Amino acid sequence: MDSEQRRRKIVDALSSKNESIKGTELSKMFKVSRQVIVQDIAILRAKGEEILATPQGYMIFTKASKKKILKAIVCKHKGYDEIEDELKTIIDMGGKVVDVIVDHPIYSEIKIPLMLSSRIEIDEFVYNLKRQNAEPLSSLTEGVHIHTIEVPSIETYEKILIELEEKGYLINEK
């Protein structure tokens, strides 16, 4: 299989799943190194493929997920426990955490896709933060950050806002 065929098959594999696929899994599927997969993904993106790199792997937005409602919320938290609680609150109320954004004074907007939709994914995300001794992106802005969340309805969005406000995470625009 040549590189163009492999890239078409990567797009097919990502399009056929509603969940992410890790780079190492793709490298095993196509019997190439993970670095080759990283290069293929970069080439596919340059050609216009909407491939997201998330903590859970690579994925392509499906048409079904594009039909859902996307909303931005501004939050603030301190420490890993509050990160975990904030994310689980959104998931438990029926939302999906699409990304995290911070407004850096030098670099301007920094946006990282997360695509967290289950407690298991959140547990893995927080575990990896701790294991790598990594600072969360929000540490650059004293805990203030924006999440894009995907919700099935405005009612779900409003319930998430109420719950986050009750827990003290939501920053209201007053």
N, C-alpha and C positions, 0 to 999 in steps of 0.2 A: 504494500500500500504506500503510495507516495504522500507527500505532506498535504497536498490539496484534498485528497480523498480522506485523510485522517481528520483534517479540519472540518470537512462536511459531516463526518461521522461524530465528531465532538459536538457540533451544533445539534445534530439529530438526538444524541444522547441527552443533552441538556434540555432540549425542547420536549422530550418525551416524559420527563419527570417534573412533578410539581415541587420538588425539593432539590436542595443543592447536592453536588457531587464533588467530593474532595479531589484535589489535584493528584494525590497519590493513587486514588482509585482510577482516575482517567489514565494515568501512566501505566497502570497494570492492564487496563482494558486494551490499550493500543500498543503495549510492549515497547514503550519509549520512556525516557527519563522524565522526572517531574519538571525539570528545566525546559524540556522540549514542549511540554504541555503549557507552561507559563508563556513561552514564546508564541505558541499557536494561539493562545487566548488573546495575547496582545495584537497579533495580526488580525484575528477575527474582529476584535473591537475596532481596529483601525479601518476595517472594511464595513463598519456600521452595525455589527451584531451587538445587541443590547445584553451583554454578558456582565453579570455582577459578580464581584469577588466578595464573599462574606466570610465570617469566621467559621461557617460550616462548610465552605467550599464554593464552587461556581454554580451559577444558575442563570436562567433566562426567564424574565417576567412572562408569564402566560397571559393569554387574552382574558382568562377568568379573573386573574388578580387585577388586571387593569380596570375591570368593571367596579371594583370596590372603591370606597371613598378614602382619599388620602387627606389627612389633617396634620398640621404642625402644632406641637405643644412645647411650651417653654417650662423647663423644670430646673430644680437645684437640689443637689444631695451632697452628703458628706460620707465618704468611706464605702467600702465594698458591700456592707450589709444594706445600706440604703440604696445602692445601685441595684442590688438583687431584688429588694422589696419593690422598688419603683417599676422595674421591668416586669416582675411577676404580677403586679397590680394591673398593668396594662393588658397582659396576656389573659389573666384570670377574668377580666371584665369583657373579653371577646375581641381584643385588638391584636395587632401584629406590629412589632417594632421594626420599621423598615430601615431606619438609619439613625445616626447621632451626628449633630452638627454643633460646632462651636464657632463663635465669632472672635477670632484671634486678632489682637491689636496690630500685629505686623503682617501676618499672612492672610488676613481677612477670613473668609469662610473656609472652614475645614469640615468636610463631610465624609463620613465613613459608613458604608452599608453594613447593616447588622442582620436583617431578615430573621429576627427571632420570633418564633410563633408557638413555642412550647416551654414548659418548665424545664424539660431536659436540656434544651438548647441554652436556656439561661444559666442553668447549673454548670454546663460545660464552659460557657463564656466566662462566667465569674471564676470558675476553677482555673481557667487558663490565665486570666488576669493575675490571680494570686500566685500561681505556679511560676509564671514568668517574671514575677515581681514588677509587673507593668503598671504604670500610672494610667488611669482612665483619661480619655481625651478631655473630659470636663475638668481635669485638674489644671488645665491651662487657663481656665476662666473661673476659678474659685467655685467650681461645682455647677455653674450655670451652663445649660446646654439646651438644645432643641432636639426633639425627636419627631420624625415623620412617622405617623402611625397609620396603619390601614385598618379600617373598620367596615363592618357590613352595613351599618346604618348610622344616621345622626343620633339616634337614641343611644346606641352603644357608645359613641363618642362622648355624649353628654354624661353618661354614667362613669366613664373613665375619668373625665374632668372632675366630677364630684369626689370620687374616691381619692384621686391624687391630691386634691385640695384639702380634704380631711386629713390626709397623712402629712401635709405640709410640704409636698414636693412641687406643686404647681406654682408658677409665678404668674399672677394675674396681670393682665394689661389694663390697669385702671387709670 
